[in-house]
């Protein structure tokens, strides 16, 4: 834990290095601190969030790819981030997170209700949002129930909504039920409750929906298996599922598929999501391409945020469609 005196020194060194363009040697000489210590403290200032380095991916030019995606899938916007495919997963997530955060800052309006799903892509979006000074009466709302202890807290939909509301200087709702119930009867009872009816009314007024896109090609990952289980995953494969949004499944053509968990799921319906002002899918990686294509064919989103590698593969696989 950094004490107040050390934090002041971290801020001072960061200011000298990043804003006054002083070298580590110059800072060392002025403050009487070893240069190796300056280097260590600059690293610590990044780790503790005192300094955040944001890469301007908009400087890259992917206009031709973006325009082709918009034309082919009748999108409102396509944002393609030019990050190398050999970069590690967390850097690619940070890149699309920053791109989506910039989009949200540009398109949000007074009194907007913004819905979020859960997962690592959404956590990256919220992390990249800049703190807004102006209060805009924005409400951040879960699009789906929680992962019921099967996901890291930072990726939970309630965490994401709360953190987004802090950044956007708004408010948030939290959902206290799992995304997938153990029994249909329990889900039906919840849907009849006043608590759920409040969420149903809010979902009717969502103006921006931001969500990740799942793909059956990543079904062997621990996150997928922990949430859906091996038996459910096996049944999804037999049903020709390619992807999901908010635990609602579809095939490569975008056709909704009734699954063994469909009547146990608590989430904003895809037909509602596709009608909001901005329905934004945030996803990347070759393994997710089939899921993204299914979501595009189903017109469940009017905006896509992805990487160049993923965008090119989407276009390659749909070239003759």
C-alpha positions in Angstrom: 0.0 0.0 0.0 1.4 3.4 -1.0 1.4 6.0 1.8 0.5 9.6 1.0 4.1 10.9 1.0 5.2 8.2 -1.4 2.2 8.8 -3.6 3.1 12.5 -3.8 6.6 11.6 -4.9 5.3 9.2 -7.5 3.0 12.0 -8.9 6.0 14.4 -8.9 8.3 12.0 -10.8 5.6 11.1 -13.3 4.9 14.8 -13.9 8.6 15.5 -14.5 9.0 12.5 -16.8 5.8 12.5 -18.8 4.8 16.2 -18.9 8.1 18.1 -18.5 10.0 15.6 -20.8 12.8 15.3 -18.3 15.1 12.2 -18.6 15.4 9.8 -15.7 19.0 11.0 -15.2 17.9 14.6 -15.0 15.2 13.7 -12.5 17.7 11.7 -10.5 20.1 14.6 -10.3 17.4 17.1 -9.4 15.8 15.0 -6.7 18.9 13.3 -5.4 17.5 9.8 -6.1 19.2 6.9 -7.8 18.2 6.6 -11.5 17.3 2.9 -10.9 14.9 4.1 -8.2 13.4 6.6 -10.6 12.8 3.8 -13.1 11.2 1.6 -10.5 8.9 4.4 -9.3 7.8 5.2 -12.9 6.8 1.6 -13.2 4.9 1.7 -9.9 3.1 4.9 -11.0 1.7 2.9 -14.0 0.8 -0.1 -11.8 -1.1 2.0 -9.3 -3.1 3.9 -12.0 -1.4 7.3 -11.4 -0.2 7.2 -15.0 -2.3 5.6 -17.8 -0.7 5.2 -21.2 -3.3 5.3 -24.0 -2.3 4.5 -27.5 -4.2 6.4 -30.2 -5.2 3.5 -32.4 -7.4 5.9 -34.5 -4.1 7.0 -36.0 -4.0 3.8 -37.9 -5.9 3.8 -41.2 -8.3 0.9 -41.7 -11.0 3.0 -43.4 -11.3 0.6 -46.4 -11.9 -2.4 -44.1 -14.3 -0.5 -42.0 -16.3 0.7 -45.0 -16.4 -2.8 -46.4 -17.8 -4.2 -43.1 -20.4 -1.4 -43.0 -21.5 -2.1 -46.5 -21.5 -5.9 -46.3 -23.4 -6.1 -43.0 -25.4 -2.8 -43.1 -23.7 -1.4 -40.0 -23.9 2.0 -38.5 -20.2 1.9 -37.6 -17.3 -0.4 -37.8 -14.2 0.3 -35.8 -11.1 -1.8 -36.7 -8.1 -1.5 -34.5 -4.7 -2.0 -36.3 -2.9 -4.0 -33.6 -0.5 -6.8 -34.6 -2.0 -10.3 -34.3 1.2 -11.5 -32.5 0.5 -9.2 -29.6 -0.5 -10.9 -26.3 -4.3 -11.3 -25.6 -4.4 -8.6 -22.9 -2.9 -6.0 -25.2 -5.4 -6.8 -28.0 -8.2 -6.6 -25.4 -6.8 -3.2 -24.2 -6.8 -2.0 -27.8 -10.4 -2.8 -28.6 -11.4 -1.6 -25.1 -9.8 1.8 -25.8 -11.5 2.0 -29.2 -15.0 1.2 -27.8 -14.5 3.6 -24.8 -13.7 6.4 -27.3 -16.9 5.5 -29.2 -19.0 5.6 -26.0 -17.6 8.9 -25.0 -18.5 10.3 -28.4 -22.1 8.9 -28.8 -23.6 9.0 -25.3 -26.3 11.6 -24.6 -28.0 13.2 -21.7 -30.4 10.7 -20.0 -29.0 7.7 -21.9 -29.5 4.2 -20.5 -26.5 2.1 -21.3 -26.6 -1.7 -21.0 -23.5 -3.8 -20.5 -22.9 -7.6 -20.6 -20.0 -9.2 -18.8 -16.6 -10.6 -19.6 -13.0 -9.5 -20.3 -13.8 -7.4 -23.4 -16.3 -5.3 -21.4 -13.9 -4.9 -18.5 -11.3 -3.6 -20.9 -13.9 -1.0 -22.3 -14.7 0.3 -18.8 -11.1 0.4 -17.8 -10.3 2.6 -20.8 -13.2 5.1 -20.1 -12.0 8.5 -19.1 -13.5 10.1 -16.0 -16.2 12.6 -17.1 -16.7 15.8 -15.1 -20.1 16.7 -16.4 -23.1 14.9 -14.9 -25.3 13.6 -17.6 -27.9 11.5 -15.7 -26.7 8.3 -17.4 -27.8 5.0 -16.1 -25.7 1.9 -16.5 -27.7 -1.3 -16.5 -26.9 -5.1 -16.7 -28.1 -6.7 -19.9 -28.0 -10.1 -18.3 -27.9 -11.8 -14.9 -24.7 -12.5 -13.1 -22.3 -15.4 -13.7 -23.1 -16.8 -10.2 -19.6 -17.0 -8.9 -18.2 -18.6 -12.0 -16.2 -15.5 -13.2 -13.6 -13.2 -11.7 -15.2 -10.3 -9.9 -13.7 -7.7 -12.3 -15.6 -9.3 -15.2 -18.9 -9.5 -13.4 -21.7 -7.5 -15.0 -22.4 -5.6 -11.7 -18.8 -4.6 -11.4 -18.7 -3.4 -15.0 -21.9 -1.4 -14.7 -20.8 0.2 -11.4 -17.3 1.1 -12.7 -18.8 2.5 -15.9 -21.2 4.7 -13.9 -18.3 6.1 -11.9 -16.4 6.9 -15.1 -19.4 8.4 -16.9 -20.5 10.3 -13.8 -23.9 8.6 -13.7 -25.7 5.9 -11.8 -26.0 2.1 -12.0 -28.4 -0.7 -11.4 -27.2 -4.1 -10.1 -28.8 -7.4 -10.8 -29.1 -9.9 -8.0 -30.0 -13.1 -10.0 -27.8 -15.5 -12.0 -27.8 -15.4 -15.8 -28.8 -19.1 -16.0 -31.1 -20.5 -13.3 -30.9 -24.2 -12.2 -34.6 -24.8 -13.1 -37.1 -23.2 -15.5 -39.7 -22.9 -12.7 -37.4 -20.7 -10.7 -36.7 -18.5 -13.7 -40.4 -18.2 -14.4 -41.1 -17.2 -10.9 -38.4 -14.5 -11.0 -39.8 -13.2 -14.3 -43.2 -12.7 -12.6 -41.7 -10.8 -9.7 -41.9 -7.0 -9.3 -38.1 -7.0 -9.2 -37.8 -8.5 -12.7 -40.6 -6.3 -14.1 -38.5 -3.3 -13.1 -35.6 -4.6 -15.2 -37.9 -5.5 -18.1 -39.2 -1.9 -18.1 -35.6 -0.5 -18.0 -34.5 -2.8 -20.9 -37.3 -1.3 -23.0 -35.6 2.1 -22.7 -31.9 1.0 -23.3 -30.4 3.4 -25.8 -26.9 1.9 -26.0 -26.1 -1.8 -25.6 -22.5 -3.0 -25.3 -21.7 -6.7 -25.3 -19.2 -9.3 -25.9 -19.7 -12.1 -28.4 -19.1 -15.8 -27.5 -18.1 -18.5 -30.0 -18.3 -22.2 -29.7 -14.8 -22.4 -31.1 -13.6 -21.2 -27.7 -15.7 -23.7 -25.8 -12.7 -25.6 -24.5 -11.5 -22.5 -22.5 -12.0 -22.6 -18.7 -14.3 -19.6 -18.7 -16.8 -21.2 -21.1 -16.7 -24.6 -19.5 -17.0 -23.1 -16.0 -20.1 -21.2 -17.0 -22.0 -23.6 -19.3 -20.5 -27.0 -18.3 -19.2 -29.8 -20.6 -22.6 -31.4 -21.1 -24.3 -28.2 -22.2 -21.4 -27.4 -24.5 -21.8 -30.8 -26.1 -25.5 -30.2 -26.8 -24.7 -26.7 -28.2 -22.3 -28.3 -30.7 -24.9 -30.8 -31.8 -27.4 -27.9 -32.3 -25.0 -26.2 -34.8 -24.5 -23.2 -32.5 -21.7 -20.9 -33.5 -22.0 -18.0 -31.0 -23.9 -16.2 -28.3 -24.8 -12.8 -27.0 -25.9 -12.6 -23.4 -26.2 -16.4 -23.3 -28.7 -16.4 -26.3 -27.4 -18.6 -29.1 -27.5 -18.5 -32.9 -26.0 -20.3 -35.9 -23.7 -19.0 -38.6 -26.6 -17.5 -40.4 -27.8 -15.6 -37.3 -30.8 -17.9 -36.7 -31.8 -18.1 -33.0 -31.4 -21.6 -31.6 -33.4 -23.0 -28.7 -31.0 -24.7 -26.3 -31.2 -26.6 -23.1 -30.7 -23.3 -21.2 -32.9 -21.0 -23.2 -35.8 -21.3 -20.9 -33.6 -20.8 -17.8 -31.8 -17.6 -18.9 -32.5 -14.1 -17.6 -31.3 -11.5 -20.0 -32.5 -8.7 -22.3 -33.9 -10.4 -25.4 -31.8 -10.2 -28.6 -34.7 -8.8 -30.6 -34.7 -5.9 -28.1 -31.0 -5.5 -28.2 -30.9 -5.2 -32.0 -33.4 -2.3 -32.0 -31.5 0.1 -29.6 -29.8 3.2 -31.0 -26.4 1.7 -30.8 -26.0 -2.1 -30.3 -22.2 -2.5 -30.0 -20.5 -5.9 -30.3 -16.9 -5.9 -28.9 -14.9 -9.0 -29.8 -11.7 -10.2 -31.4 -9.6 -13.3 -32.3 -9.8 -15.8 -35.1 -11.5 -18.3 -32.8 -14.4 -15.8 -32.4 -14.9 -15.1 -36.1 -17.7 -17.6 -36.6 -19.6 -16.2 -33.6 -19.1 -12.7 -34.9 -20.3 -13.6 -38.4 -23.4 -15.2 -36.9 -24.1 -12.1 -34.9 -23.6 -9.9 -37.9 -25.9 -12.1 -40.1 -28.6 -12.0 -37.4 -28.2 -8.2 -37.3 -28.0 -8.3 -33.5 -25.6 -5.4 -33.6 -25.3 -2.2 -35.7 -21.7 -1.5 -34.6 -18.7 -3.7 -34.4 -15.4 -3.1 -32.6 -12.7 -5.5 -33.4 -9.1 -6.0 -34.5 -7.7 -5.8 -38.1 -6.8 -9.5 -38.1 -10.4 -10.5 -37.0 -12.0 -8.0 -39.5 -10.0 -9.4 -42.4 -10.9 -13.0 -41.5 -14.6 -12.0 -41.3 -14.5 -10.5 -44.8 -12.5 -13.5 -46.1 -15.1 -16.0 -44.8 -18.1 -14.0 -46.1 -16.7 -13.0 -49.4 -19.0 -15.1 -51.5 -22.1 -14.7 -49.3 
